[in-house]
Amino acid sequence: MSDDLDMASRLLTSKEVSRLLGVTELTLGRWRKSGTGPAWEFRGKRTVGYRQEAIDAWTKRAPEATA
């Protein structure tokens, strides 16, 4: 139970998300800059992270982006 909660609440790295979505980290950066990718947040001062819920919600809204 706590493992599922930990996975759901932890922030995924750009590398992890790029592998999940099948895009480069550069593409994720471009999406962040243009506001078109999944929601992200800062993990410290300069590192970004993504929540699994945000990725899931984004892929439901924009499935063509991962094709």
Beta strands, then each sheet from edge to edge (+ up, - down):
strand 1: 11-12
strand 2: 41-42
strand 3: 48-51
sheet 1: 1+ 3- 2+
end
